[in-house]
């Protein structure tokens, strides 16, 4: 019987690494580092495809749609990781960006035998979340053949969702299922078939782009500041103080009490300081302007502040 995986670039053995078990540690480390250095170039080659997928997803997210990542094994763990970072970084509702891994939560730390091969379970995961036409689903599979992911993406497409395929081989079945195929071809791994290496790095870089650019386009940053972050520890509280100080020019001694009164909502604290408002009035002003800090600040009528504000041309409308 022919092995359908044998010809995949991610499964091939590279003779350059055939003696790594006999080499000094430093030489193996240099070989791995050189291999990893090729990954950003492979990602750069597909930036147009990534950009098109992000813009299409953002259009649906603006209308209330959700973003789902679906994967198995390493790909699934990376999917869940990226999704789980969105609420603390961008202040999103946990429902807005979700990661789905074959085998469920136990698969995050342990291999769940056979979970990757269950296409019906992938379809059921999409159906169970009531994925619809406003949603976007990104299937993540290094081989581009994982049945769980194929089942999920097929069901998502059947339901009218935007479908994106992220794989590390060419002309994969997953790509054939998606409206937006993204194929980052990184070639054979240092340890043959271990796609947690270059393929995993490539997937993480692309997922970083998808979630981060989507949040920028949705106005979840201010310039390059994570204006919506949740200040859940001392490090993040200090970051919030610096952000408000950078935006308003106020001292840390003035910023911290404002943030505390604002419940550590950065945008509210900015308006409190600049307009001399209490937290409730500042929050109301922000709501009146669609939660857009630029718009809320503009009513202050400060030409000096407007002139000092960097151009926002790169921000999505």
C-alpha positions in Angstrom: 0.0 0.0 0.0 1.3 3.5 -0.9 1.9 5.8 2.0 0.1 9.0 1.3 2.4 10.9 3.6 5.7 9.7 2.2 6.0 12.4 -0.4 5.1 15.3 1.9 8.0 17.8 2.4 7.3 17.9 6.1 7.8 14.1 6.3 11.0 13.7 4.3 14.3 13.0 5.9 17.0 15.6 5.2 20.5 14.0 4.8 22.1 17.1 6.3 20.7 16.1 9.7 21.3 12.3 9.5 24.2 12.4 11.9 22.8 14.7 14.6 23.0 11.9 17.2 26.7 11.9 16.8 27.5 15.6 16.7 28.5 17.9 19.6 25.7 19.8 21.2 26.8 23.2 19.9 26.9 21.9 16.3 23.4 20.5 16.6 22.2 23.8 18.0 23.8 25.7 15.1 22.1 23.3 12.6 18.8 23.9 14.2 19.3 27.6 14.3 20.2 27.7 10.6 17.1 25.7 9.8 14.9 27.9 11.9 16.3 31.0 10.1 14.7 29.9 6.9 11.1 30.0 8.3 10.5 33.8 8.1 11.3 33.8 4.4 8.8 31.0 3.8 6.2 33.0 5.7 7.1 36.2 3.7 6.4 34.4 0.5 2.7 33.9 1.4 2.0 37.3 3.0 -0.5 38.2 0.2 -2.5 35.1 1.0 -2.3 35.9 4.8 -3.4 39.5 4.2 -6.4 38.5 2.1 -7.5 36.0 4.7 -7.2 38.5 7.5 -9.1 41.2 5.6 -11.9 38.8 4.8 -12.1 37.6 8.5 -12.1 41.2 9.8 -15.1 42.1 7.6 -17.1 39.3 9.2 -15.8 40.1 12.7 -16.9 43.7 12.4 -20.4 42.4 11.8 -20.3 40.3 15.0 -18.6 37.2 13.7 -16.2 35.0 15.6 -12.8 33.6 14.7 -12.0 29.9 15.2 -8.7 28.1 14.9 -8.9 24.3 14.5 -6.0 21.9 14.8 -4.7 18.6 16.1 -1.5 17.8 18.0 1.1 20.6 17.9 -1.1 22.6 15.5 -4.0 22.4 17.8 -1.9 23.4 20.8 -0.6 26.4 18.9 -4.2 27.3 17.8 -5.5 27.2 21.4 -2.4 29.2 22.6 -3.0 32.0 20.1 -6.7 32.2 20.8 -6.2 32.2 24.6 -3.8 35.2 24.4 -6.4 37.5 22.8 -8.5 38.3 25.9 -5.6 39.4 28.1 -3.8 41.2 25.2 -6.7 42.9 23.4 -9.5 42.8 26.0 -11.7 40.6 23.8 -14.6 38.4 25.0 -13.3 34.8 25.2 -16.0 33.9 22.6 -14.6 36.2 20.0 -11.5 34.1 19.2 -11.6 30.4 20.0 -9.2 27.5 19.6 -10.4 24.0 19.0 -8.0 21.0 19.4 -8.7 17.4 18.4 -9.3 15.4 21.6 -10.4 18.5 23.6 -8.7 19.9 26.7 -6.8 16.7 27.6 -5.0 16.9 24.3 -3.3 20.2 25.4 -0.9 18.2 27.6 -1.2 14.6 26.6 -1.5 12.8 23.3 -5.1 11.6 22.7 -4.8 8.6 20.5 -6.9 8.6 17.3 -8.3 12.1 17.9 -6.6 13.5 14.8 -8.1 10.9 12.5 -11.7 11.5 13.5 -13.2 13.7 10.8 -16.7 13.4 12.2 -15.5 14.8 15.6 -14.1 17.8 13.7 -17.4 18.4 12.0 -19.2 18.0 15.4 -16.9 20.5 17.0 -18.0 23.1 14.4 -21.7 22.2 14.7 -21.5 22.3 18.5 -20.3 25.9 18.4 -23.1 26.8 16.0 -20.7 28.3 13.5 -22.5 30.4 10.9 -22.1 32.7 8.0 -20.5 35.6 9.9 -17.8 33.3 11.5 -14.3 32.5 10.2 -12.6 29.2 10.7 -8.9 28.6 10.2 -7.8 25.0 9.8 -4.2 24.4 11.0 -2.4 21.2 9.9 1.3 20.9 8.9 0.5 18.0 6.6 -2.6 19.6 5.3 -4.3 16.2 5.7 -5.4 15.9 9.3 -9.0 14.3 9.1 -10.2 16.2 12.2 -9.3 19.5 10.7 -10.6 18.5 7.3 -13.9 17.5 8.8 -14.1 20.8 10.7 -13.3 23.0 7.7 -15.7 21.1 5.4 -18.5 21.6 7.9 -17.6 25.2 8.4 -17.8 25.8 4.6 -21.1 24.0 4.5 -22.5 26.4 7.0 -21.3 29.4 5.0 -18.4 30.4 7.2 -15.2 31.9 5.8 -12.7 29.1 5.6 -8.9 29.4 5.8 -6.4 26.6 5.5 -2.9 26.9 7.1 -0.5 24.1 6.1 3.1 23.5 5.3 2.9 21.5 2.1 1.7 22.3 -1.4 -1.7 21.4 -3.0 -3.0 19.9 0.2 -6.5 18.5 0.7 -7.0 21.2 3.4 -6.2 23.9 0.9 -8.7 22.4 -1.5 -11.4 22.8 1.1 -10.8 26.4 1.9 -11.7 29.8 0.4 -8.3 31.1 1.5 -5.4 28.5 1.4 -2.1 29.5 3.0 0.7 27.1 2.3 4.0 27.9 4.1 6.5 25.4 2.7 9.3 25.0 5.2 10.7 21.7 4.0 12.1 18.7 5.9 12.6 19.0 9.7 15.9 18.5 11.6 14.3 15.5 13.2 12.4 14.0 10.3 8.6 14.4 10.6 8.8 16.4 13.8 6.5 19.2 12.7 6.7 21.0 16.1 10.0 22.4 14.8 10.0 24.5 11.6 6.4 23.8 10.7 5.3 24.7 14.2 7.3 27.9 14.1 5.8 28.9 10.8 2.3 28.2 12.0 2.9 30.3 15.1 4.2 33.2 13.1 1.1 33.1 10.8 -1.3 32.8 13.7 0.4 35.8 15.3 -0.2 37.8 12.2 -3.8 36.7 11.8 -4.9 37.6 15.4 -2.7 40.7 15.8 -3.5 42.3 12.5 -7.2 41.5 13.0 -7.2 43.2 16.4 -5.4 46.3 15.0 -7.9 46.5 12.2 -10.7 46.2 14.7 -9.3 49.1 16.7 -8.2 47.0 19.7 -4.9 48.9 19.7 -4.1 52.6 19.9 -1.0 53.2 17.7 1.0 50.1 18.8 -0.3 50.2 22.4 -2.5 47.4 23.7 -5.0 49.9 24.9 -7.6 47.2 25.7 -5.4 44.9 27.7 -6.6 43.6 31.1 -4.2 44.9 33.9 -4.3 41.6 35.8 -0.9 41.7 37.5 1.8 44.2 38.6 3.7 44.1 35.3 0.5 44.9 33.3 -0.5 47.6 35.7 2.9 49.3 35.2 2.4 49.0 31.5 -1.0 50.6 31.8 0.5 53.5 33.7 3.1 54.0 31.1 0.5 53.9 28.2 -1.7 56.5 29.8 1.3 58.7 30.6 2.6 58.4 27.0 -0.8 59.4 25.6 -1.7 62.2 28.0 1.8 63.5 29.1 0.7 63.1 32.7 3.1 61.9 35.4 2.8 58.4 36.9 1.7 60.0 40.2 -1.3 61.5 38.4 -2.0 58.5 36.2 -2.1 55.7 38.8 -5.0 57.2 40.8 -7.0 57.8 37.6 -6.5 54.2 36.5 -7.5 52.9 39.9 -10.7 55.0 39.8 -11.3 53.8 36.2 -11.0 50.2 37.2 -7.8 50.0 35.2 -9.6 50.8 31.9 -6.9 52.7 30.0 -9.1 54.6 27.6 -11.4 55.8 30.5 -8.4 57.0 32.4 -7.1 59.0 29.4 -10.4 60.8 29.2 -10.5 61.4 32.9 -7.1 63.1 32.9 -7.6 65.1 29.7 -11.2 66.2 30.3 -11.2 66.4 34.1 -14.1 63.9 34.2 -15.1 61.2 36.7 -14.9 57.6 35.7 -18.6 57.3 34.9 -18.7 60.4 32.7 -15.5 59.4 30.9 -16.9 56.0 30.2 -20.2 57.5 28.9 -18.2 59.9 26.6 -16.3 56.9 25.3 -19.6 55.0 24.6 -21.0 58.0 22.8 -18.2 57.8 20.3 -18.4 54.0 19.7 -15.6 53.2 22.1 -13.2 55.1 19.8 -10.6 56.9 21.9 -9.6 59.2 19.0 -13.1 60.3 18.5 -13.7 60.9 22.2 -10.5 62.8 22.6 -11.3 65.0 19.6 -14.2 66.7 21.4 -11.8 68.3 23.8 -10.9 70.7 21.1 -7.2 70.7 21.8 -5.4 71.6 18.6 -2.1 71.0 20.4 -3.0 67.4 21.3 -4.3 66.8 17.8 -1.1 68.0 16.2 0.9 65.8 18.5 -1.0 62.7 17.8 0.7 60.5 15.2 -1.1 59.8 11.9 -3.7 57.0 12.2 -3.7 56.2 8.4 -2.7 52.7 9.1 -5.6 51.9 11.3 -8.7 50.2 9.8 -11.8 52.2 9.3 
